[in-house]
Amino acid sequence: MFGELAGHLTASARLINQLFAEPHRLDHFVIEIKKVEHAADAVTQDVIRRINESFVTPIDREDIHLLATRLDTVIDLIDGTARRAKMYHITGVREPARQLTDVLIRSGDCIAMAVGSIKKPKVVIERSREIKRLEEEGDAIYNLAVGDLFDDGLDAIEVIKWKDLYDKLEDALDQCEDVANALESISLKHA
C-alpha cells in the first residue's frame, strides 16, 4: 500500500509538471490530479482502517500511520497547487514552476525507490540523502524565483499568484523530506 501511495505521488508530480508546461490544458490536469488525489485518499483510509483492525502489524502502528499520512500530504499539496493554478487562471509558463515540479518528480522517484527498498536500510538512507539534496535544490530555485517575481516588473496580482504557487510547490518538497525521514526511521528500526 505504501508502494501504491508512492505511485500516486509520482503520478501527481508528473501531472503538475505537465500543467505548468501546458497551461492551456489546465482544466484537464486539474481533473487528472484530483483523480489521483482521491485514489491516494482511498489507499490512506484503507491503511488506517487496516491498522485499526489488525492485532499485529509488520511495522509499528504509529510508523504506518505516519508514513501513509505524510505520503498523502505530498499528494494533497500537489492537488492544492493545481487547484490554485485554476483559481488564478494561470495561462503563462514560468520556468521556475517547471523547475520546481521537475525537482518534485525526482523526489517522488526517490521516495518510490525507498518505499520499494524499505527492508534495505542502506538503500533507504541513500535515497533519503538524495531527497534532502533535492529539497535544498528546490529551496535554491524557490529563493531565486521569488526574488525574480519582484525584479520582473510584474503587476502585484501576478506576483501574489505566482508567489503562492511557488510556496505550495516548496511546501510539497519540504513534505517529501518529511516522508524520507519517516522512511529512514522505519527502515532502521526494522533492519
C-alpha atoms as an extended CHARMM CRD file, in Angstrom:
* protein
*
       191  EXT
         1         1  MET       CA              0.0000000000        0.0000000000        0.0000000000  PROA      1               0.0000000000
         2         2  PHE       CA              2.9440000000        2.3130000000        0.6220000000  PROA      2               0.0000000000
         3         3  GLY       CA              4.0360000000        1.4780000000       -2.9080000000  PROA      3               0.0000000000
         4         4  GLU       CA              0.6020000000        2.4730000000       -4.1950000000  PROA      4               0.0000000000
         5         5  LEU       CA              0.8010000000        5.7920000000       -2.3710000000  PROA      5               0.0000000000
         6         6  ALA       CA              4.3160000000        6.4000000000       -3.7040000000  PROA      6               0.0000000000
         7         7  GLY       CA              2.9940000000        5.6570000000       -7.1950000000  PROA      7               0.0000000000
         8         8  HSD       CA              0.2060000000        8.1820000000       -6.7290000000  PROA      8               0.0000000000
         9         9  LEU       CA              2.7630000000       10.7220000000       -5.5340000000  PROA      9               0.0000000000
        10        10  THR       CA              4.9390000000       10.2890000000       -8.6210000000  PROA      10              0.0000000000
        11        11  ALA       CA              1.8880000000       10.3650000000      -10.9110000000  PROA      11              0.0000000000
        12        12  SER       CA              0.6230000000       13.6220000000       -9.3930000000  PROA      12              0.0000000000
        13        13  ALA       CA              4.1230000000       15.1510000000       -9.5660000000  PROA      13              0.0000000000
        14        14  ARG       CA              4.3250000000       14.3540000000      -13.2800000000  PROA      14              0.0000000000
        15        15  LEU       CA              0.8690000000       15.8060000000      -13.8690000000  PROA      15              0.0000000000
        16        16  ILE       CA              1.6450000000       19.0860000000      -12.0610000000  PROA      16              0.0000000000
        17        17  ASN       CA              4.8260000000       19.3380000000      -14.1260000000  PROA      17              0.0000000000
        18        18  GLN       CA              2.7670000000       18.9660000000      -17.2980000000  PROA      18              0.0000000000
        19        19  LEU       CA              0.2600000000       21.5140000000      -16.0070000000  PROA      19              0.0000000000
        20        20  PHE       CA              2.9800000000       24.1540000000      -15.7590000000  PROA      20              0.0000000000
        21        21  ALA       CA              4.3700000000       23.1420000000      -19.1650000000  PROA      21              0.0000000000
        22        22  GLU       CA              0.9710000000       23.2560000000      -20.8810000000  PROA      22              0.0000000000
        23        23  PRO       CA             -1.2010000000       25.7670000000      -19.0030000000  PROA      23              0.0000000000
        24        24  HSD       CA             -3.6450000000       25.8300000000      -21.9320000000  PROA      24              0.0000000000
        25        25  ARG       CA             -4.6640000000       22.3170000000      -20.7140000000  PROA      25              0.0000000000
        26        26  LEU       CA             -5.0620000000       23.4700000000      -17.1130000000  PROA      26              0.0000000000
        27        27  ASP       CA             -8.5720000000       22.0680000000      -16.6380000000  PROA      27              0.0000000000
        28        28  HSD       CA             -7.5110000000       18.6240000000      -17.8620000000  PROA      28              0.0000000000
        29        29  PHE       CA             -4.5440000000       18.4120000000      -15.4930000000  PROA      29              0.0000000000
        30        30  VAL       CA             -6.5270000000       19.7040000000      -12.5030000000  PROA      30              0.0000000000
        31        31  ILE       CA             -9.1120000000       16.9590000000      -13.0890000000  PROA      31              0.0000000000
        32        32  GLU       CA             -6.4410000000       14.2630000000      -13.5010000000  PROA      32              0.0000000000
        33        33  ILE       CA             -4.5790000000       15.3570000000      -10.3690000000  PROA      33              0.0000000000
        34        34  LYS       CA             -7.8410000000       15.3230000000       -8.4010000000  PROA      34              0.0000000000
        35        35  LYS       CA             -8.4630000000       11.7210000000       -9.5500000000  PROA      35              0.0000000000
        36        36  VAL       CA             -5.0170000000       10.7180000000       -8.2870000000  PROA      36              0.0000000000
        37        37  GLU       CA             -5.5970000000       12.5760000000       -5.0240000000  PROA      37              0.0000000000
        38        38  HSD       CA             -8.9190000000       10.7570000000       -4.4910000000  PROA      38              0.0000000000
        39        39  ALA       CA             -7.2460000000        7.3970000000       -5.1840000000  PROA      39              0.0000000000
        40        40  ALA       CA             -4.4930000000        8.2410000000       -2.6820000000  PROA      40              0.0000000000
        41        41  ASP       CA             -7.0710000000        9.2270000000       -0.0600000000  PROA      41              0.0000000000
        42        42  ALA       CA             -8.7830000000        5.8580000000       -0.5360000000  PROA      42              0.0000000000
        43        43  VAL       CA             -5.4980000000        3.9970000000       -0.0210000000  PROA      43              0.0000000000
        44        44  THR       CA             -4.6660000000        6.1000000000        3.0500000000  PROA      44              0.0000000000
        45        45  GLN       CA             -8.1000000000        5.4300000000        4.5380000000  PROA      45              0.0000000000
        46        46  ASP       CA             -7.6420000000        1.7150000000        3.8350000000  PROA      46              0.0000000000
        47        47  VAL       CA             -4.2540000000        1.7500000000        5.5830000000  PROA      47              0.0000000000
        48        48  ILE       CA             -5.7720000000        3.4310000000        8.6340000000  PROA      48              0.0000000000
        49        49  ARG       CA             -8.7240000000        1.0090000000        8.6610000000  PROA      49              0.0000000000
        50        50  ARG       CA             -6.3700000000       -1.9640000000        8.4600000000  PROA      50              0.0000000000
        51        51  ILE       CA             -4.1070000000       -0.8160000000       11.2930000000  PROA      51              0.0000000000
        52        52  ASN       CA             -7.2080000000       -0.2750000000       13.4450000000  PROA      52              0.0000000000
        53        53  GLU       CA             -8.4170000000       -3.8130000000       12.6880000000  PROA      53              0.0000000000
        54        54  SER       CA             -5.0830000000       -5.6500000000       12.9330000000  PROA      54              0.0000000000
        55        55  PHE       CA             -3.8890000000       -7.1230000000       16.1630000000  PROA      55              0.0000000000
        56        56  VAL       CA             -0.3000000000       -7.4650000000       14.9490000000  PROA      56              0.0000000000
        57        57  THR       CA              1.2540000000       -5.2240000000       12.3230000000  PROA      57              0.0000000000
        58        58  PRO       CA              4.5680000000       -5.7350000000       10.4840000000  PROA      58              0.0000000000
        59        59  ILE       CA              5.6290000000       -2.2010000000       11.4120000000  PROA      59              0.0000000000
        60        60  ASP       CA              4.6300000000       -0.1340000000       14.4550000000  PROA      60              0.0000000000
        61        61  ARG       CA              1.1360000000        1.2770000000       14.0480000000  PROA      61              0.0000000000
        62        62  GLU       CA              2.3730000000        4.8160000000       14.6170000000  PROA      62              0.0000000000
        63        63  ASP       CA              5.0050000000        4.4230000000       11.8980000000  PROA      63              0.0000000000
        64        64  ILE       CA              2.4810000000        3.0350000000        9.4230000000  PROA      64              0.0000000000
        65        65  HSD       CA              0.1170000000        5.9050000000       10.1180000000  PROA      65              0.0000000000
        66        66  LEU       CA              2.8960000000        8.4970000000        9.9470000000  PROA      66              0.0000000000
        67        67  LEU       CA              4.2780000000        7.2840000000        6.6290000000  PROA      67              0.0000000000
        68        68  ALA       CA              0.8570000000        6.9060000000        4.9930000000  PROA      68              0.0000000000
        69        69  THR       CA             -0.2900000000       10.3550000000        6.0610000000  PROA      69              0.0000000000
        70        70  ARG       CA              2.9740000000       12.0170000000        5.0430000000  PROA      70              0.0000000000
        71        71  LEU       CA              2.8080000000       10.4440000000        1.5870000000  PROA      71              0.0000000000
        72        72  ASP       CA             -0.8190000000       11.5450000000        1.3030000000  PROA      72              0.0000000000
        73        73  THR       CA              0.0800000000       15.0820000000        2.3940000000  PROA      73              0.0000000000
        74        74  VAL       CA              2.5180000000       15.4940000000       -0.5100000000  PROA      74              0.0000000000
        75        75  ILE       CA             -0.2510000000       14.4920000000       -2.9120000000  PROA      75              0.0000000000
        76        76  ASP       CA             -2.6910000000       16.8650000000       -1.1940000000  PROA      76              0.0000000000
        77        77  LEU       CA             -0.2050000000       19.7280000000       -1.5880000000  PROA      77              0.0000000000
        78        78  ILE       CA              0.2070000000       18.9650000000       -5.2890000000  PROA      78              0.0000000000
        79        79  ASP       CA             -3.5770000000       18.8840000000       -5.6880000000  PROA      79              0.0000000000
        80        80  GLY       CA             -3.8730000000       22.1720000000       -3.8120000000  PROA      80              0.0000000000
        81        81  THR       CA             -1.2980000000       23.7600000000       -6.0980000000  PROA      81              0.0000000000
        82        82  ALA       CA             -3.1990000000       22.6010000000       -9.1820000000  PROA      82              0.0000000000
        83        83  ARG       CA             -6.4770000000       23.9500000000       -7.8280000000  PROA      83              0.0000000000
        84        84  ARG       CA             -4.8110000000       27.2850000000       -7.0490000000  PROA      84              0.0000000000
        85        85  ALA       CA             -3.4380000000       27.4680000000      -10.5910000000  PROA      85              0.0000000000
        86        86  LYS       CA             -7.0000000000       27.0220000000      -11.8280000000  PROA      86              0.0000000000
        87        87  MET       CA             -8.4080000000       29.6090000000       -9.3970000000  PROA      87              0.0000000000
        88        88  TYR       CA             -5.7560000000       32.0730000000      -10.5110000000  PROA      88              0.0000000000
        89        89  HSD       CA             -6.4680000000       31.3740000000      -14.2060000000  PROA      89              0.0000000000
        90        90  ILE       CA             -2.8050000000       30.7100000000      -14.9440000000  PROA      90              0.0000000000
        91        91  THR       CA             -2.1970000000       30.9860000000      -18.6840000000  PROA      91              0.0000000000
        92        92  GLY       CA              1.5450000000       31.5510000000      -18.9770000000  PROA      92              0.0000000000
        93        93  VAL       CA              4.5540000000       29.3730000000      -18.3630000000  PROA      93              0.0000000000
        94        94  ARG       CA              7.0970000000       30.4220000000      -15.7450000000  PROA      94              0.0000000000
        95        95  GLU       CA             10.2960000000       28.4100000000      -15.8550000000  PROA      95              0.0000000000
        96        96  PRO       CA             10.7950000000       28.2400000000      -12.0510000000  PROA      96              0.0000000000
        97        97  ALA       CA              7.4680000000       26.4030000000      -11.6960000000  PROA      97              0.0000000000
        98        98  ARG       CA              8.6430000000       23.8320000000      -14.2020000000  PROA      98              0.0000000000
        99        99  GLN       CA             11.9940000000       23.5480000000      -12.4090000000  PROA      99              0.0000000000
       100       100  LEU       CA             10.3340000000       23.0840000000       -9.0130000000  PROA      100             0.0000000000
       101       101  THR       CA              7.9910000000       20.4280000000      -10.3850000000  PROA      101             0.0000000000
       102       102  ASP       CA             10.9450000000       18.6650000000      -12.0120000000  PROA      102             0.0000000000
       103       103  VAL       CA             12.6080000000       18.5040000000       -8.5870000000  PROA      103             0.0000000000
       104       104  LEU       CA              9.3180000000       17.2180000000       -7.1950000000  PROA      104             0.0000000000
       105       105  ILE       CA              9.2640000000       14.4250000000       -9.8040000000  PROA      105             0.0000000000
       106       106  ARG       CA             12.8130000000       13.3930000000       -8.9010000000  PROA      106             0.0000000000
       107       107  SER       CA             11.9340000000       13.4680000000       -5.1900000000  PROA      107             0.0000000000
       108       108  GLY       CA              8.8830000000       11.3050000000       -5.8640000000  PROA      108             0.0000000000
       109       109  ASP       CA             11.0000000000        8.8360000000       -7.7850000000  PROA      109             0.0000000000
       110       110  CYS       CA             13.4440000000        8.6400000000       -4.8590000000  PROA      110             0.0000000000
       111       111  ILE       CA             10.5600000000        8.0900000000       -2.4520000000  PROA      111             0.0000000000
       112       112  ALA       CA              9.2080000000        5.2850000000       -4.6310000000  PROA      112             0.0000000000
       113       113  MET       CA             12.6410000000        3.6280000000       -4.6780000000  PROA      113             0.0000000000
       114       114  ALA       CA             12.9780000000        3.9760000000       -0.9000000000  PROA      114             0.0000000000
       115       115  VAL       CA              9.4990000000        2.5590000000       -0.2990000000  PROA      115             0.0000000000
       116       116  GLY       CA             10.3330000000       -0.3890000000       -2.5260000000  PROA      116             0.0000000000
       117       117  SER       CA             13.5330000000       -0.9610000000       -0.5390000000  PROA      117             0.0000000000
       118       118  ILE       CA             12.1830000000       -0.3310000000        2.9460000000  PROA      118             0.0000000000
       119       119  LYS       CA             13.8260000000       -3.5340000000        4.2340000000  PROA      119             0.0000000000
       120       120  LYS       CA             17.2110000000       -2.3350000000        2.9510000000  PROA      120             0.0000000000
       121       121  PRO       CA             18.3210000000        0.4980000000        5.2390000000  PROA      121             0.0000000000
       122       122  LYS       CA             21.3870000000        1.3080000000        3.1410000000  PROA      122             0.0000000000
       123       123  VAL       CA             19.2290000000        1.9960000000        0.0560000000  PROA      123             0.0000000000
       124       124  VAL       CA             16.6800000000        3.9710000000        2.0710000000  PROA      124             0.0000000000
       125       125  ILE       CA             19.4340000000        6.1040000000        3.6300000000  PROA      125             0.0000000000
       126       126  GLU       CA             20.9420000000        6.8000000000        0.1900000000  PROA      126             0.0000000000
       127       127  ARG       CA             17.5370000000        7.8050000000       -1.2160000000  PROA      127             0.0000000000
       128       128  SER       CA             16.8680000000        9.9390000000        1.8890000000  PROA      128             0.0000000000
       129       129  ARG       CA             20.1210000000       11.8040000000        1.3650000000  PROA      129             0.0000000000
       130       130  GLU       CA             19.1910000000       12.3970000000       -2.2670000000  PROA      130             0.0000000000
       131       131  ILE       CA             15.7520000000       13.6930000000       -1.2430000000  PROA      131             0.0000000000
       132       132  LYS       CA             17.4070000000       16.0890000000        1.2200000000  PROA      132             0.0000000000
       133       133  ARG       CA             19.7240000000       17.2960000000       -1.5690000000  PROA      133             0.0000000000
       134       134  LEU       CA             16.7300000000       17.7400000000       -3.8670000000  PROA      134             0.0000000000
       135       135  GLU       CA             14.8740000000       19.6860000000       -1.1810000000  PROA      135             0.0000000000
       136       136  GLU       CA             17.8730000000       22.0310000000       -0.9440000000  PROA      136             0.0000000000
       137       137  GLU       CA             17.9250000000       22.3310000000       -4.7520000000  PROA      137             0.0000000000
       138       138  GLY       CA             14.2460000000       23.2430000000       -4.5800000000  PROA      138             0.0000000000
       139       139  ASP       CA             14.9490000000       25.8580000000       -1.9040000000  PROA      139             0.0000000000
       140       140  ALA       CA             17.5400000000       27.4990000000       -4.1560000000  PROA      140             0.0000000000
       141       141  ILE       CA             15.1310000000       27.5510000000       -7.1260000000  PROA      141             0.0000000000
       142       142  TYR       CA             12.3650000000       28.9070000000       -4.8760000000  PROA      142             0.0000000000
       143       143  ASN       CA             14.5230000000       31.6990000000       -3.4800000000  PROA      143             0.0000000000
       144       144  LEU       CA             15.6000000000       32.8500000000       -6.9450000000  PROA      144             0.0000000000
       145       145  ALA       CA             12.0680000000       32.5240000000       -8.3060000000  PROA      145             0.0000000000
       146       146  VAL       CA             10.5020000000       34.6570000000       -5.5970000000  PROA      146             0.0000000000
       147       147  GLY       CA             13.2530000000       37.2660000000       -5.9000000000  PROA      147             0.0000000000
       148       148  ASP       CA             12.7120000000       37.3780000000       -9.6630000000  PROA      148             0.0000000000
       149       149  LEU       CA              8.9820000000       37.9820000000       -9.1870000000  PROA      149             0.0000000000
       150       150  PHE       CA              9.8350000000       41.3220000000       -7.6320000000  PROA      150             0.0000000000
       151       151  ASP       CA             12.5040000000       42.1380000000      -10.2290000000  PROA      151             0.0000000000
       152       152  ASP       CA             10.4680000000       41.2330000000      -13.3280000000  PROA      152             0.0000000000
       153       153  GLY       CA              8.1750000000       44.2550000000      -13.1750000000  PROA      153             0.0000000000
       154       154  LEU       CA              5.0440000000       42.1070000000      -12.8870000000  PROA      154             0.0000000000
       155       155  ASP       CA              1.8890000000       43.6790000000      -11.5860000000  PROA      155             0.0000000000
       156       156  ALA       CA              1.1570000000       42.9840000000       -7.9230000000  PROA      156             0.0000000000
       157       157  ILE       CA             -1.6320000000       40.4700000000       -8.6310000000  PROA      157             0.0000000000
       158       158  GLU       CA              0.6880000000       38.2980000000      -10.7630000000  PROA      158             0.0000000000
       159       159  VAL       CA              3.3420000000       38.4550000000       -8.0290000000  PROA      159             0.0000000000
       160       160  ILE       CA              0.8050000000       37.2970000000       -5.4370000000  PROA      160             0.0000000000
       161       161  LYS       CA             -0.4360000000       34.4350000000       -7.6420000000  PROA      161             0.0000000000
       162       162  TRP       CA              2.9870000000       33.0910000000       -8.5040000000  PROA      162             0.0000000000
       163       163  LYS       CA              4.4180000000       33.5510000000       -5.0190000000  PROA      163             0.0000000000
       164       164  ASP       CA              1.5650000000       31.4440000000       -3.6430000000  PROA      164             0.0000000000
       165       165  LEU       CA              2.1160000000       28.7500000000       -6.2850000000  PROA      165             0.0000000000
       166       166  TYR       CA              5.8550000000       28.6670000000       -5.5950000000  PROA      166             0.0000000000
       167       167  ASP       CA              5.1310000000       28.4740000000       -1.8490000000  PROA      167             0.0000000000
       168       168  LYS       CA              2.9110000000       25.4230000000       -2.3090000000  PROA      168             0.0000000000
       169       169  LEU       CA              5.4480000000       23.6560000000       -4.5190000000  PROA      169             0.0000000000
       170       170  GLU       CA              8.1600000000       24.3570000000       -1.9600000000  PROA      170             0.0000000000
       171       171  ASP       CA              5.8620000000       23.0190000000        0.7960000000  PROA      171             0.0000000000
       172       172  ALA       CA              5.4440000000       19.7910000000       -1.2020000000  PROA      172             0.0000000000
       173       173  LEU       CA              9.2180000000       19.4370000000       -1.4660000000  PROA      173             0.0000000000
       174       174  ASP       CA              9.5810000000       20.0200000000        2.2770000000  PROA      174             0.0000000000
       175       175  GLN       CA              6.9910000000       17.3040000000        2.8700000000  PROA      175             0.0000000000
       176       176  CYS       CA              8.9740000000       14.9240000000        0.6440000000  PROA      176             0.0000000000
       177       177  GLU       CA             11.8600000000       15.3570000000        3.0580000000  PROA      177             0.0000000000
       178       178  ASP       CA              9.4920000000       14.5150000000        5.9390000000  PROA      178             0.0000000000
       179       179  VAL       CA              8.4880000000       11.3460000000        4.0750000000  PROA      179             0.0000000000
       180       180  ALA       CA             12.1700000000       10.4580000000        3.6650000000  PROA      180             0.0000000000
       181       181  ASN       CA             12.7850000000       10.9570000000        7.3870000000  PROA      181             0.0000000000
       182       182  ALA       CA              9.8790000000        8.6410000000        8.2370000000  PROA      182             0.0000000000
       183       183  LEU       CA             11.1090000000        6.0230000000        5.7670000000  PROA      183             0.0000000000
       184       184  GLU       CA             14.6140000000        6.1530000000        7.1840000000  PROA      184             0.0000000000
       185       185  SER       CA             13.3500000000        5.7670000000       10.7440000000  PROA      185             0.0000000000
       186       186  ILE       CA             11.1380000000        2.8090000000        9.8370000000  PROA      186             0.0000000000
       187       187  SER       CA             13.8510000000        1.1310000000        7.8150000000  PROA      187             0.0000000000
       188       188  LEU       CA             16.4300000000        1.4330000000       10.6050000000  PROA      188             0.0000000000
       189       189  LYS       CA             14.0040000000        0.1350000000       13.2360000000  PROA      189             0.0000000000
       190       190  HSD       CA             13.2510000000       -2.9610000000       11.2040000000  PROA      190             0.0000000000
       191       191  ALA       CA             16.6930000000       -3.7180000000        9.8000000000  PROA      191             0.0000000000
